[in-house]
Every structure is written in structure tokens, then in C-alpha cells.
């Protein structure tokens, strides 16, 4: 990452979220697109007792009766930095600020529009996933791994996790080649239930969280088409992608399949997606 940062040439801001204190910027490294994300890290508990004394350069100070406010600086302010290099047009569209639209995908739409779109995505886009499953990358970050070809999966911290218990964010990635929610049938119930069981056991062991303190969910459409389950703490109220129209709770997914084994092949599924996403353009011409 040091080389990317030193050679990064700024082009433009993709998005800047004052709520999450995170900014995505687009630039170039060696004539190829690069996306950098900068996010302010939360306060650490061991800093709070001296926080008031370590503030410097307090500006815009205003006082009114019992209230006062201003802007101060800390001698040390850490940033969580992420990079995507080389970044594709799809990556740029994903992180660029844009209006979202709701699309209702019927089973016919899936077969005629979404599935061909997925099949056209180069396999190189999920090479990083294969590297994790094969132990070639991020092996030191893996919390759990079962290499069974049908019911195996890995669990590791998501790159969006800041390390705090209240913002816990892990991801479970299936060993089997399953595309997405649409692919799930009765045959996948052992895998789904195993992910749920192991996730609950691990969050209790590693993060002292009970089952009722976490949410397990699946995205549709996902950011990459290799089946995975998101694991977050309930206290992470601003966790990315938890809104209706994107997140499907794992408990509900399991229940749907137990009642109707082909539920996800027969149901119409609404999903939120950016208006600049390539799939959005394809759906504009479906009728």
C-alpha cells in the first residue's frame, strides 16, 4: 500500500459521507485507476479519560447560556485506509455517489437479464475470493475454515470492520461455487445452517456476543457473485447494506427454503441498485 499512496495521482472525489466520516477518491497509479478510501477511526476507550486535555487549536468557539461548541484538533488522529487497484468501471460505479433505484426482478428477468450479466463478468473479478479460500491470501486473518466442498466455508473480518465489538463485521464465504441468493435450494440448507451455527459460536467465543446480539444476512444483488453471508453486531446500526431491498436475513432465507425448496428460483425479488450500475441500464430495456 505504501507504493500506491506515494504514487497516487488524484482525479476526483467519488463520495464523501459526513455521517460515516468516510471519503472515496479516484485517481491513477501507473496509468491505471485506483480507488482510495479514508475513514476516521472511532475513539479508543483508553483515550477517553484524557481526551479533554489533549485537544488543541479549538476554533469557532460559541457559547450560549449552558451550551458551547467548537471544532478542535487531536495530536493523533488515525485513519482507516483501503485501496482498490487496479479499479474497474464497476468499482467506480459502486463507490460513486449516485441515486439508487428499486428494481423488481422476476424469475424470467433473472434468466434473461441478470444471469447473462453475471456470466459475462470475468472470473478474475473474484480471484481475490479464490485466494482466500485456497489459503493464498489473508490466511492470518481467517477466524474459521472448513474445506468441505459442499458445506465448507471460511469466516474472516470484513475490510469494513474497525476492530471494535460494537461495530463487529465479519463475512462467511462458501467453499462451493454458488453464485448468489437466487442459486440457493434445499441442497444448500446444511451449508446455511452450519454458517449460522458456527457464526453464533464464534461471536460468543471471540467477541463475547450472544446470538441475539448479531445479525446474519445475504445481499441481493451482492457486490461479488460468490455466495457469502454478512455477520454484524446489532449495535452497528449504520452497517453498510443492511437496508430493506438489499439485505435478506439468513434466518428468513433458511425458513423460506424449508417451506418452499425452490423459493428463490420462483420468487420475484426486489433489489436496490445504483442508477449508474451496468445492470440498471440493462433493466431499462427489458420491456
Backbone as numpy.savetxt, mean C-alpha at the origin, in Angstrom:
# Nx Ny Nz CAx CAy CAz Cx Cy Cz
20.48 3.75 -2.63 19.67 4.96 -2.63 20.52 6.23 -2.63
21.71 6.16 -2.03 22.57 7.35 -1.98 22.86 7.88 -3.38
23.12 6.95 -4.32 23.41 7.38 -5.70 22.20 8.05 -6.33
21.01 7.48 -6.11 19.80 8.07 -6.67 19.58 9.49 -6.16
19.76 9.67 -4.86 19.53 10.98 -4.27 20.53 12.01 -4.77
21.78 11.60 -4.91 22.80 12.55 -5.33 22.69 12.93 -6.81
22.13 12.01 -7.63 22.03 12.27 -9.06 20.63 12.68 -9.50
19.71 12.74 -8.57 18.31 13.04 -8.89 18.18 14.46 -9.43
17.49 14.59 -10.58 17.21 15.90 -11.19 15.70 16.14 -11.15
15.30 17.13 -10.40 13.89 17.40 -10.17 13.17 17.83 -11.45
11.96 17.27 -11.67 11.11 17.71 -12.77 9.86 18.41 -12.27
9.07 17.71 -11.41 7.85 18.33 -10.91 7.33 17.56 -9.69
6.43 18.21 -8.96 5.75 17.58 -7.83 4.57 16.78 -8.36
4.49 15.51 -7.97 3.34 14.68 -8.36 2.17 14.89 -7.41
2.44 14.91 -6.11 1.39 15.15 -5.13 2.03 15.61 -3.83
1.27 16.39 -3.08 1.75 16.92 -1.81 0.57 16.92 -0.84
0.59 15.99 0.11 -0.55 15.79 1.01 -0.25 16.40 2.38
-0.84 17.56 2.71 -0.58 18.17 4.02 -1.13 17.36 5.17
-2.11 16.50 4.91 -2.70 15.68 5.98 -1.74 14.60 6.43
-1.12 13.91 5.49 -0.19 12.83 5.83 1.25 13.30 5.89
1.50 14.58 5.56 2.86 15.14 5.56 3.78 14.36 4.63
3.26 14.03 3.42 4.02 13.23 2.47 3.96 13.90 1.09
5.10 13.90 0.41 5.18 14.49 -0.92 5.86 13.51 -1.87
5.33 13.42 -3.09 5.94 12.61 -4.16 6.45 13.55 -5.23
7.71 13.37 -5.62 8.29 14.22 -6.66 8.83 13.35 -7.78
8.75 13.87 -8.99 9.22 13.17 -10.19 10.48 13.84 -10.71
11.43 13.03 -11.13 12.65 13.56 -11.69 13.33 12.53 -12.56
14.60 12.77 -12.84 15.37 11.88 -13.69 16.67 11.47 -13.01
17.10 10.25 -13.29 18.43 9.76 -12.96 18.92 9.01 -14.19
20.01 9.43 -14.76 20.54 8.80 -15.98 19.49 8.73 -17.08
18.75 9.82 -17.26 17.75 9.96 -18.32 16.57 8.99 -18.19
16.36 8.45 -17.00 15.21 7.61 -16.74 14.42 8.21 -15.58
13.08 8.08 -15.66 12.23 8.63 -14.61 12.52 7.99 -13.26
12.47 8.82 -12.24 12.63 8.36 -10.87 11.60 9.10 -10.00
10.93 8.35 -9.12 9.98 8.95 -8.18 10.58 8.86 -6.78
10.56 9.99 -6.07 11.00 10.01 -4.68 9.83 10.43 -3.80
9.72 9.78 -2.66 8.70 10.13 -1.67 9.40 10.56 -0.39
8.96 11.69 0.16 9.48 12.18 1.43 8.31 12.31 2.41
8.43 11.67 3.56 7.36 11.69 4.55 7.95 11.99 5.93
7.35 12.95 6.63 7.81 13.27 7.97 7.47 12.13 8.92
8.43 11.75 9.72 8.23 10.62 10.64 7.51 11.09 11.91
6.79 10.17 12.57 6.10 10.54 13.82 7.09 10.85 14.94
6.60 11.53 15.98 7.42 11.77 17.15 7.69 10.45 17.87
8.90 10.30 18.38 9.23 9.12 19.17 8.91 9.40 20.64
8.42 8.38 21.33 8.01 8.55 22.72 9.13 9.09 23.60
10.38 8.67 23.33 11.48 9.10 24.18 11.93 10.54 23.91
11.30 11.20 22.92 11.63 12.59 22.62 10.65 13.56 23.28
9.47 13.06 23.64 8.38 13.95 24.03 8.69 14.73 25.29
9.38 14.12 26.26 9.60 14.79 27.54 10.48 16.03 27.42
11.26 16.15 26.34 12.12 17.33 26.16 11.73 18.14 24.93
10.60 17.82 24.34 10.20 18.45 23.08 10.09 19.97 23.21
9.44 20.43 24.25 9.22 21.88 24.41 10.54 22.63 24.53
11.55 21.99 25.15 12.82 22.67 25.36 13.73 22.64 24.13
13.47 21.73 23.19 14.36 21.59 22.03 13.89 22.40 20.83
12.71 23.02 20.91 12.22 23.84 19.79 13.08 25.09 19.63
13.35 25.43 18.36 14.12 26.65 18.05 13.40 27.44 16.98
13.71 28.73 16.92 13.21 29.61 15.85 11.69 29.54 15.71
10.97 29.88 16.78 9.51 29.90 16.73 9.05 31.16 16.01
8.33 30.97 14.90 7.88 32.10 14.07 6.35 32.18 14.09
5.86 33.31 13.58 4.42 33.53 13.43 3.69 33.30 14.75
4.27 33.78 15.84 3.68 33.57 17.16 2.47 34.47 17.35
1.36 33.87 17.73 0.10 34.59 17.94 -0.45 34.22 19.30
-0.94 35.21 20.04 -1.56 34.95 21.33 -2.95 35.57 21.36
-3.90 34.83 21.92 -5.27 35.32 22.04 -5.89 34.66 23.27
-6.01 35.45 24.34 -6.55 34.96 25.60 -5.71 33.77 26.09
-6.32 32.59 26.26 -5.57 31.44 26.77 -4.89 30.64 25.66
-5.09 31.05 24.40 -4.56 30.29 23.26 -3.38 31.01 22.62
-2.42 30.23 22.15 -1.31 30.79 21.36 -0.83 29.72 20.40
-0.25 30.14 19.29 0.24 29.19 18.32 1.36 29.81 17.48
2.14 28.93 16.85 3.26 29.38 16.03 3.88 28.21 15.30
4.95 28.47 14.59 5.67 27.44 13.84 7.10 27.38 14.36
7.51 26.20 14.79 8.85 26.04 15.32 9.64 24.99 14.55
10.92 24.93 14.83 11.79 23.96 14.18 12.47 23.10 15.22
12.70 21.85 14.86 13.44 20.93 15.71 14.85 20.76 15.17
15.84 20.63 16.05 17.22 20.43 15.57 17.37 19.20 14.69
16.56 18.18 15.01 16.61 16.94 14.23 15.21 16.60 13.77
15.03 16.50 12.47 13.72 16.16 11.92 13.92 15.09 10.86
13.54 13.84 11.19 13.78 12.72 10.29 12.73 12.64 9.19
13.15 12.10 8.06 12.25 11.87 6.94 12.30 10.40 6.55
11.14 9.85 6.20 11.07 8.51 5.63 11.12 8.69 4.11
12.12 8.09 3.47 12.36 8.29 2.03 12.15 6.98 1.29
11.40 7.05 0.18 11.21 5.89 -0.70 11.55 6.30 -2.12
11.97 5.34 -2.91 12.28 5.62 -4.31 11.72 4.54 -5.21
11.36 4.93 -6.44 10.97 3.98 -7.48 11.81 4.34 -8.71
12.69 3.43 -9.10 13.60 3.70 -10.21 13.99 2.41 -10.91
13.85 2.34 -12.24 13.21 3.35 -13.09 11.69 3.32 -12.93
11.06 4.46 -12.95 9.61 4.57 -12.77 8.92 4.56 -14.14
7.84 3.79 -14.24 7.08 3.70 -15.48 5.95 4.74 -15.48
5.28 4.86 -16.62 4.13 5.76 -16.72 3.04 5.36 -15.73
2.91 4.04 -15.47 1.91 3.56 -14.53 2.23 4.02 -13.11
3.51 3.98 -12.75 3.91 4.48 -11.43 3.59 5.96 -11.30
3.90 6.72 -12.35 3.66 8.16 -12.31 2.17 8.44 -12.15
1.35 7.73 -12.90 -0.11 7.91 -12.81 -0.62 7.55 -11.42
-0.01 6.54 -10.80 -0.45 6.09 -9.48 -0.24 7.16 -8.42
0.91 7.83 -8.46 1.26 8.76 -7.39 0.95 10.22 -7.72
0.49 10.49 -8.92 0.16 11.86 -9.28 -1.22 12.23 -8.73
-1.33 13.42 -8.17 -2.62 13.87 -7.66 -3.63 13.91 -8.80
-4.77 13.28 -8.59 -5.78 13.20 -9.64 -7.14 12.86 -9.04
-8.19 13.21 -9.78 -9.54 12.85 -9.37 -9.73 11.35 -9.54
-10.47 10.75 -8.60 -10.78 9.33 -8.71 -12.20 9.15 -9.22
-12.41 8.05 -9.92 -13.74 7.74 -10.44 -14.14 6.35 -9.97
-15.44 6.11 -9.90 -15.96 4.80 -9.51 -16.42 4.05 -10.76
-15.91 2.85 -10.95 -16.28 2.01 -12.08 -16.89 0.72 -11.54
-18.00 0.29 -12.12 -18.61 -0.98 -11.75 -18.22 -2.01 -12.80
-17.43 -2.98 -12.38 -16.92 -4.00 -13.29 -17.81 -5.25 -13.22
-18.48 -5.56 -14.32 -19.26 -6.78 -14.39 -18.33 -7.95 -14.74
-18.79 -9.19 -14.56 -17.95 -10.32 -14.98 -17.56 -10.25 -16.46
-18.47 -9.76 -17.29 -18.16 -9.61 -18.72 -17.09 -8.54 -18.93
-17.21 -7.42 -18.20 -16.19 -6.37 -18.28 -14.82 -6.92 -17.90
-14.81 -7.74 -16.86 -13.53 -8.30 -16.42 -12.89 -9.12 -17.54
-13.67 -9.99 -18.17 -13.14 -10.85 -19.21 -12.72 -10.07 -20.46
-13.47 -9.03 -20.80 -13.23 -8.30 -22.04 -12.27 -7.12 -21.90
-12.21 -6.54 -20.69 -11.42 -5.32 -20.54 -10.29 -5.50 -19.53
-10.64 -5.87 -18.29 -9.63 -5.90 -17.23 -8.61 -7.01 -17.42
-9.07 -8.23 -17.70 -8.14 -9.34 -17.81 -7.16 -9.15 -18.97
-7.60 -8.73 -20.17 -6.61 -8.45 -21.22 -5.61 -7.36 -20.81
-6.10 -6.35 -20.08 -5.19 -5.30 -19.58 -4.13 -5.91 -18.67
-4.56 -6.79 -17.76 -3.61 -7.42 -16.83 -2.59 -8.27 -17.59
-3.07 -9.02 -18.57 -2.18 -9.90 -19.32 -1.16 -9.14 -20.15
-1.46 -7.89 -20.48 -0.53 -7.06 -21.25 0.56 -6.43 -20.38
0.40 -6.51 -19.06 1.41 -5.94 -18.16 2.65 -6.84 -18.17
3.82 -6.29 -18.47 5.04 -7.13 -18.49 5.28 -7.80 -17.15
5.72 -9.05 -17.18 6.00 -9.77 -15.95 7.10 -9.10 -15.13
7.91 -8.29 -15.80 8.98 -7.59 -15.09 8.44 -6.64 -14.03
7.15 -6.24 -14.16 6.55 -5.32 -13.19 6.42 -5.95 -11.80
6.36 -7.29 -11.75 6.26 -7.96 -10.45 7.52 -8.77 -10.14
8.61 -8.45 -10.81 9.86 -9.16 -10.53 10.29 -8.97 -9.08
10.01 -7.77 -8.54 10.37 -7.51 -7.14 9.60 -8.43 -6.20
8.37 -8.81 -6.57 7.58 -9.75 -5.76 8.23 -11.13 -5.81
8.59 -11.56 -7.02 9.24 -12.86 -7.18 10.54 -12.91 -6.38
11.27 -11.79 -6.37 12.53 -11.74 -5.62 12.29 -11.98 -4.12
11.22 -11.43 -3.60 10.89 -11.64 -2.18 10.53 -13.09 -1.93
9.66 -13.65 -2.78 9.21 -15.03 -2.60 10.36 -16.04 -2.72
11.32 -15.71 -3.56 12.46 -16.61 -3.78 13.63 -16.32 -2.83
13.47 -15.36 -1.95 14.52 -15.04 -0.99 15.69 -14.28 -1.55
15.51 -13.66 -2.72 16.60 -12.92 -3.35 16.68 -11.47 -2.88
15.58 -10.96 -2.36 15.54 -9.58 -1.88 14.75 -9.52 -0.58
15.14 -8.59 0.28 14.41 -8.27 1.52 14.28 -9.47 2.46
15.17 -10.44 2.32 15.09 -11.64 3.16 15.19 -11.30 4.64
15.95 -10.26 4.98 16.13 -9.89 6.38 14.89 -9.20 6.96
13.93 -8.83 6.11 12.72 -8.16 6.58 11.53 -9.11 6.71
11.68 -10.33 6.21 10.58 -11.29 6.23 10.28 -11.73 7.66
9.01 -11.63 8.04 8.56 -12.01 9.38 8.13 -13.48 9.41
7.59 -13.94 8.29 7.08 -15.32 8.22 7.17 -15.78 6.77
7.51 -17.06 6.57 7.50 -17.61 5.22 7.14 -19.09 5.25
6.23 -19.45 4.33 5.85 -20.84 4.10 5.90 -21.03 2.59
6.74 -21.92 2.12 6.97 -22.06 0.68 6.08 -23.09 0.01
5.05 -23.56 0.69 4.11 -24.49 0.04 3.54 -23.82 -1.21
3.59 -24.51 -2.36 3.17 -23.87 -3.62 1.69 -23.49 -3.68
0.86 -24.08 -2.85 -0.56 -23.79 -2.87 -1.02 -22.92 -1.71
-0.54 -23.21 -0.52 -1.02 -22.48 0.67 0.08 -21.67 1.34
1.22 -21.55 0.68 2.33 -20.80 1.26 2.23 -19.31 1.00
2.94 -18.53 1.81 2.97 -17.06 1.65 4.08 -16.49 2.53
4.43 -15.26 2.27 5.37 -14.55 3.14 4.64 -13.37 3.76
5.07 -12.98 4.95 4.59 -11.77 5.59 5.80 -10.91 5.90
5.74 -9.66 5.52 6.82 -8.72 5.80 6.25 -7.31 5.94
7.00 -6.40 6.54 6.51 -5.03 6.67 6.31 -4.38 5.31
5.21 -3.67 5.16 4.98 -2.87 3.96 5.90 -1.65 4.02
6.32 -1.17 2.85 7.23 -0.02 2.85 6.56 1.25 3.38
5.22 1.20 3.55 4.52 2.37 4.10 4.55 2.39 5.63
5.05 1.33 6.27 5.04 1.27 7.73 6.16 2.12 8.31
5.82 2.93 9.31 6.82 3.79 9.95 7.47 3.13 11.15
7.08 1.88 11.45 7.70 1.14 12.55 6.95 1.22 13.86
5.94 2.08 13.97 5.20 2.23 15.22 4.08 1.20 15.31
3.72 0.84 16.54 2.66 -0.14 16.75 1.32 0.37 16.24
1.03 1.66 16.52 -0.28 2.21 16.15 -0.46 2.34 14.64
0.64 2.38 13.89 0.57 2.47 12.43 1.04 1.19 11.75
0.92 0.08 12.45 1.40 -1.19 11.89 0.82 -1.43 10.50
1.70 -1.80 9.57 1.28 -2.09 8.20 2.18 -3.17 7.63
1.66 -4.38 7.57 2.36 -5.51 6.98 1.63 -5.95 5.72
2.25 -6.84 4.97 1.60 -7.41 3.80 1.94 -8.89 3.71
0.93 -9.70 3.37 1.11 -11.13 3.14 1.00 -11.38 1.64
2.03 -11.99 1.06 2.08 -12.24 -0.38 2.02 -13.73 -0.65
1.05 -14.15 -1.45 0.85 -15.57 -1.73 2.00 -16.14 -2.55
2.34 -17.39 -2.27 3.36 -18.10 -3.03 2.82 -18.48 -4.42
1.53 -18.83 -4.47 0.92 -19.28 -5.73 0.70 -18.11 -6.68
0.62 -18.42 -7.97 0.38 -17.39 -9.00 -1.12 -17.10 -9.09
-1.59 -16.26 -8.20 -3.00 -15.84 -8.17 -3.01 -14.36 -8.54
-3.81 -13.98 -9.52 -3.79 -12.60 -10.00 -4.38 -11.62 -8.99
-5.62 -11.87 -8.59 -6.32 -10.86 -7.79 -7.54 -11.46 -7.12
-8.33 -10.59 -6.51 -9.59 -10.98 -5.88 -10.47 -11.77 -6.84
-10.50 -11.38 -8.11 -11.33 -12.04 -9.13 -10.96 -13.51 -9.32
-9.74 -13.88 -8.96 -9.26 -15.24 -9.20 -9.65 -16.21 -8.11
-10.12 -15.69 -6.98 -10.33 -16.54 -5.80 -11.56 -17.44 -5.93
-11.39 -18.71 -5.55 -12.47 -19.69 -5.54 -12.38 -20.50 -4.25
-13.24 -21.52 -4.13 -13.21 -22.41 -2.97 -11.82 -23.02 -2.78
-11.11 -23.27 -3.87 -9.79 -23.90 -3.78 -8.80 -23.05 -2.97
-9.07 -21.75 -2.86 -8.13 -20.86 -2.18 -8.48 -20.62 -0.72
-9.58 -21.23 -0.24 -9.97 -21.03 1.15 -8.89 -21.45 2.16
-8.21 -22.60 1.95 -7.14 -22.95 2.90 -6.05 -21.88 2.98
-5.69 -21.29 1.85 -4.69 -20.22 1.84 -5.20 -18.99 2.59
-6.42 -18.57 2.29 -6.97 -17.36 2.90 -7.09 -17.52 4.41
-7.56 -18.68 4.84 -7.73 -18.91 6.28 -6.38 -19.02 6.99
-5.40 -19.57 6.29 -4.05 -19.67 6.87 -3.44 -18.28 7.03
-3.63 -17.41 6.03 -3.13 -16.04 6.13 -3.77 -15.34 7.33
-5.08 -15.54 7.50 -5.77 -14.91 8.63 -5.24 -15.42 9.96
-5.12 -16.74 10.07 -4.66 -17.34 11.33 -3.25 -16.88 11.69
-2.33 -16.99 10.74 -0.94 -16.64 11.00 -0.79 -15.14 11.28
-1.55 -14.33 10.56 -1.48 -12.88 10.78 -1.88 -12.54 12.21
-2.96 -13.14 12.69 -3.41 -12.88 14.06 -2.35 -13.33 15.07
-1.74 -14.49 14.82 -0.72 -14.99 15.74 0.50 -14.07 15.76
0.91 -13.61 14.60 2.12 -12.79 14.52 1.94 -11.39 15.08
0.78 -10.78 14.85 0.60 -9.42 15.39 0.55 -9.46 16.92
0.07 -10.57 17.48 0.07 -10.72 18.94 1.48 -10.94 19.45
2.25 -11.78 18.74 3.61 -12.09 19.18 4.57 -10.92 18.97
4.47 -10.28 17.81 5.45 -9.26 17.44 5.05 -7.84 17.82
3.74 -7.58 17.87 3.28 -6.21 18.10 2.32 -6.06 19.27
2.08 -7.15 20.00 1.20 -7.13 21.16 -0.19 -6.59 20.81
-0.69 -6.99 19.64 -2.02 -6.60 19.19 -2.91 -7.84 19.11
-4.15 -7.68 19.55 -5.11 -8.78 19.47 -5.79 -8.76 18.10
-6.50 -9.85 17.80 -7.15 -9.98 16.50 -8.14 -8.84 16.25
-8.82 -8.40 17.30 -9.81 -7.33 17.12 -9.17 -5.95 16.97
-7.85 -5.90 17.02 -7.15 -4.62 16.89 -6.48 -4.45 15.53
-6.72 -5.39 14.61 -6.13 -5.28 13.28 -7.21 -5.51 12.22
-6.95 -5.01 11.04 -7.82 -5.27 9.88 -7.00 -5.94 8.80
-7.58 -6.95 8.18 -6.96 -7.64 7.05 -7.85 -7.40 5.84
-7.26 -6.93 4.75 -8.07 -6.60 3.59 -7.30 -6.78 2.29
-8.07 -6.86 1.22 -7.55 -7.06 -0.13 -7.97 -5.87 -0.98
-7.06 -5.38 -1.81 -7.40 -4.28 -2.71 -7.93 -4.81 -4.05
-8.91 -4.10 -4.57 -9.34 -4.33 -5.95 -9.77 -2.99 -6.53
-9.13 -2.53 -7.60 -7.97 -3.11 -8.26 -6.72 -2.98 -7.35
-5.83 -3.99 -7.40 -4.60 -3.90 -6.62 -3.55 -3.07 -7.35
-2.52 -2.69 -6.62 -1.43 -1.93 -7.25 -0.52 -2.84 -8.06
-0.52 -4.15 -7.76 0.20 -5.12 -8.58 -0.58 -6.43 -8.56
-0.52 -7.14 -9.69 -1.38 -8.31 -9.88 -0.68 -9.61 -9.51
-0.39 -9.72 -8.23 0.00 -10.97 -7.60 -0.65 -10.92 -6.23
-1.49 -11.89 -5.92 -2.39 -11.78 -4.78 -1.65 -11.51 -3.47
-2.15 -10.54 -2.73 -1.58 -10.17 -1.44 -2.67 -9.61 -0.54
-2.42 -9.69 0.75 -3.36 -9.23 1.77 -2.67 -8.17 2.63
-3.36 -7.07 2.86 -2.84 -5.99 3.70 -3.22 -6.24 5.15
-2.29 -5.98 6.05 -2.49 -6.19 7.49 -2.16 -4.88 8.20
-3.16 -4.22 8.78 -2.91 -2.94 9.43 -3.56 -2.88 10.80
-3.01 -2.04 11.65 -3.61 -1.79 12.95 -4.85 -0.93 12.77
-5.89 -1.20 13.56 -7.11 -0.40 13.52 -6.82 1.06 13.83
-5.82 1.29 14.70 -5.48 2.66 15.08 -4.87 3.46 13.93
-4.45 2.78 12.87 -3.92 3.47 11.69 -5.13 3.92 10.86
-5.78 4.99 11.31 -7.05 5.40 10.69 -6.87 5.99 9.31
-5.66 6.44 8.98 -5.40 7.01 7.67 -4.60 6.05 6.78
-4.64 4.77 7.10 -3.89 3.80 6.30 -4.29 3.90 4.84
-3.32 3.93 3.92 -3.65 4.06 2.50 -4.53 2.91 2.01
-5.55 3.26 1.23 -6.34 2.24 0.57 -7.38 1.53 1.41
-7.80 2.13 2.53 -8.80 1.44 3.35 -10.22 1.90 3.04
-10.36 2.78 2.05 -11.70 3.32 1.77 -12.57 2.31 1.01
-13.88 2.52 1.16 -14.83 1.71 0.42 -14.62 1.93 -1.08
-14.71 0.85 -1.84 -14.44 0.95 -3.27 -13.03 0.51 -3.62
-12.23 0.21 -2.59 -10.88 -0.30 -2.82 -10.57 -1.49 -1.92
-10.92 -1.39 -0.63 -10.58 -2.44 0.32 -11.74 -3.41 0.51
-11.41 -4.71 0.49 -12.37 -5.78 0.75 -11.85 -6.59 1.94
-12.56 -6.57 3.05 -12.11 -7.25 4.26 -11.96 -8.75 4.02
-10.87 -9.30 4.52 -10.59 -10.72 4.29 -11.68 -11.60 4.88
-12.23 -11.25 6.04 -13.31 -12.03 6.62 -14.51 -12.11 5.67
-14.83 -10.99 5.03 -15.95 -10.95 4.09 -15.65 -11.78 2.85
-14.42 -11.69 2.38 -14.01 -12.47 1.20 -14.18 -13.96 1.48
-13.69 -14.41 2.63 -13.81 -15.83 2.99 -15.27 -16.23 3.10
-16.07 -15.41 3.76 -17.49 -15.72 3.94 -18.22 -15.80 2.61
-17.94 -14.87 1.71 -18.58 -14.88 0.38 -18.29 -16.18 -0.37
-17.03 -16.60 -0.33 -16.65 -17.81 -1.07 -17.24 -19.05 -0.42
-17.32 -19.07 0.92 -17.91 -20.23 1.60 -19.39 -20.40 1.24
-20.07 -19.29 1.04 -21.49 -19.36 0.69 -21.69 -19.56 -0.82
-20.83 -18.91 -1.61 -20.95 -18.99 -3.07 -19.54 -19.18 -3.64
-19.15 -20.42 -3.91 -17.76 -20.72 -4.31 -17.25 -19.90 -5.49
-18.14 -19.47 -6.40 -17.71 -18.67 -7.56 -18.15 -17.21 -7.44
-18.26 -16.76 -6.21 -18.76 -15.41 -5.97 -17.98 -14.38 -6.77
-16.66 -14.44 -6.74 -15.84 -13.40 -7.36 -15.68 -13.57 -8.87
-16.21 -14.67 -9.40 -16.29 -14.79 -10.86 -17.65 -14.32 -11.37
-18.66 -14.26 -10.47 -20.02 -13.94 -10.89 -20.50 -12.55 -10.46
-19.84 -11.97 -9.48 -20.29 -10.68 -8.93 -19.81 -9.50 -9.77
-20.60 -8.43 -9.76 -20.13 -7.13 -10.26 -19.40 -6.45 -9.12
-18.22 -5.94 -9.39 -17.39 -5.35 -8.34 -17.10 -3.89 -8.66
-17.60 -2.95 -7.85 -17.24 -1.54 -8.05 -15.81 -1.30 -7.56
-15.10 -0.40 -8.22 -13.77 -0.05 -7.73 -13.45 1.41 -8.03
-12.67 2.01 -7.14 -12.17 3.37 -7.31 -10.86 3.32 -8.06
-10.67 4.27 -8.96 -9.42 4.30 -9.72 -9.16 5.71 -10.21
-7.91 6.07 -10.35 -7.56 7.40 -10.81 -8.03 7.66 -12.23
-8.45 8.88 -12.50 -8.96 9.19 -13.83 -7.88 9.11 -14.91
-6.61 9.16 -14.52 -5.52 9.06 -15.49 -4.97 7.65 -15.63
-5.55 6.71 -14.92 -5.08 5.32 -14.99 -5.42 4.74 -16.36
-4.52 3.94 -16.95 -4.79 3.35 -18.27 -6.08 2.54 -18.32
-6.44 1.90 -17.21 -7.67 1.10 -17.18 -8.90 1.98 -17.28
-8.82 3.17 -16.71 -9.95 4.11 -16.79 -10.26 4.45 -18.24
-9.23 4.67 -19.02 -9.41 5.00 -20.44 -10.08 3.86 -21.18
-9.69 2.64 -20.86 -10.29 1.48 -21.53 -11.77 1.36 -21.21
-12.14 1.69 -19.97 -13.55 1.57 -19.57 -14.41 2.68 -20.18
-13.81 3.76 -20.61 -14.59 4.82 -21.26 -15.20 4.35 -22.57
-14.62 3.32 -23.16 -15.06 2.85 -24.48 -15.73 1.48 -24.42
-16.24 1.11 -23.25 -16.79 -0.25 -23.13 -18.16 -0.38 -23.78
-18.90 0.73 -23.95 -20.24 0.62 -24.53 -20.24 1.15 -25.97
